[in-house]
Amino acid sequence: QDYEIKLVLSNRRRDPMPKTELIITANGTEIYHGDYYGGRADPQYDETWLAGKYISQTFSLPASVLVNGCVELCIEEKTFGVEFSEMRILRAEK
């Protein structure tokens, strides 16, 4: 079964927002490469569980990249760094 990574990020956008490039690797396999706020949004989760200054972004984590049920994550952004307050690894909804 596949999983998801839910990152809780600050919603304070820089104005203007610089071009960003978020890269997420899991056990050496790139699973996301794109815009910093490019994950799947979940407005209902955000409204229920998060203060107004935060948003969640969800990224797919294929089960095939796990090794013996473990994952080593590398989350990087080279322009201004990665700022997140919470990370959850959840089973993907079917």
N, C-alpha and C positions, 0 to 999 in steps of 0.2 A: 504494500500500500504506500502511495506517495504521501508526502508531507508538505507543509507550507511554513515559511518563515514570516512571522508578522513583526515588523519593526514599528515602534512608536517613535515618530520624529517630531521635532519642533515645527510648528506651522508658521513660524516667522520667516517670511520670504525676504530675501535681500532684494533691494530695489536699486538698480536692475539686477535680476538674478543672473549670475555668471553662468556660462555654459558649463554643465556638470557632466560627469561620467562616472556613475556608480558601477562598481564591479563586485560581484559576489561569486566566490569560488567555494566549493564544498569538496573536501578531500582531493583538491587539485583540479577539479572539473569546474569550468566556468558555467554557472547556472543563470546568471543575469549580467547583462552589460547594456547600460542605457542611462536614461535621465535619472537624476537623484530621486525625483518624485514619480518614478515610472512604474511602481508596483500597482497592484490592484487596490483601489480604494474601497473602504467599507464604512460609509457614512453612518449606518445604523450602530455599528460597534463604537465608532468615535463618539457619537452623541450619548450613548448609554454609559460608556466606561471611561472616557477621557475628558480632561479639562479642555476648554476652548483653545488653549495654546498648542495642542498636540493633535496629530493625525496619525492614522495607521496606514501602512503600505504592506501588502502581502505579496510574497514572491514564492514561486513553486520550488519545491525541493524534492526531486525525484528519488524514490527509494533506491534506485540503481546506483546512486553515488555513495550511499552509506556503506561502511565497512564494519561488519560484525555489529550492526546497530549503532555505530558511532559516526560522528561527523566533525571534521575540523573545518570551521568556517573562516574565511578571510573576506572582510567587507572593507572596501577601500574607495576613496574618492580623492583625487590628487589636487584639486583646485582649492578647496577649503576644508577638507576632511569630512569624516562621518560623525554626525551628532545624533545619537539616539538615546532615548531614556529607558527603553524596554525592548526585549526581544523574546518572542515566544516561538517554539517549534511545535506545530500542531498537526494532527492527522488531517490530510486533505479531505474536504467534503466530497462525497460521491455525487 
